[in-house]
Amino acid sequence: MKHGRKTIKLQRNQDHRDALISNLIVSLIEHKRIKTTLAKAKAVRPFAEKILTLGKRAALANANQTDGKDTPTALHCRRIAIAKLDGNKGAVKHLFAEIAPASAGRVGGYTRITKLGQRRTDSAPMAFIEWVDTPKVLVAPVAAAPEAGADEEAKDEGQA
């Protein structure tokens, strides 16, 4: 019997499906939000949440470390994540350093799927999948006004 063994197959064989899901998770980690079909978004959601849980488990294991090295539990979690993401160490590093700590207070439901409507070409239902707790990025303000010192120098030259 196949109780609890539901797999969304996406009309692909297992190797292709595993590569697709891995690539979607890496894109989600790098871009924090991706636009894809609704079926792919629903298929990738449980895998992305399990990878994020690995990051949270590693952060919890490293909570009392002062030397900056990973504990054996954290190292194990990191290696599992690298294996699931086809050896993409940069994405795992980004996940464990930024995304997992941002979701530390959340118990589950780390991703959000927002439906967008149909794609124009083939009418496939489209959706955004994104992290619920995205780390806030500080944006530097755009050049608001010229420096005050330059105005004072121009006034001084005009008076002299």
Residue, then its C-alpha position, 0 to 999 in steps of 0.5 A: m500500500k502507498h499510504g502517505r507516498k504522494t508524489i507530484k510527478l509533473q510528467r517527468n521521470q524521477d531523475h528529471r524531476d529531482a533535477l528540476i526541483s533542486n534547481l527551483i530550490v536553488s533559484l528560490i534561495e538565490h532570488k528569494r522569489i520565483k515565478t513558475t507554474l502553479a503545479k511546479a510551485k506546489a511540487v517544490r514547496p515541501f522540499a524547500e521547507k524541508i531544506l529550510t528546516l535543515g538550516k534551522r536545525a544547524a543554527l540551533a546546533n551552533a547556538n552555543q558555539t563560540d569558535g565559529k566552527d560547525t558542530p557535528t549535527a550542523l555539519h551533518c545538516r549542511r552536508i545533507a542540504i548540499a546533497k539535496l541541492d546537487g552540490n551547490k555550496g553557495a546556495v547552502k551557505h546563503l540559506f544557512a547564513e541568511i534565510a534560516p535565521a530570518s525564519a527562526g521564530r516560525v514553526g512551519g509554513y516558510t513559503r508562500i504561493t501567490k497565484l498570478g493567473q494564466r500564462r498568455t501562450d499556453s494558458a498554464p496557471m502561473a504563481f509566485i513562490e517566495w519565502v515568508d520571512t525574507p531577510k530585510v535588505l537595507v537600500a542606500p538612499v538615492a542622491a537626495a540633494p547636493e552637499a551643504g559644504a559646496d553651497e557654502e563655498a560658492k556663497d563665500e566666493g561670491q562675497a569675496 
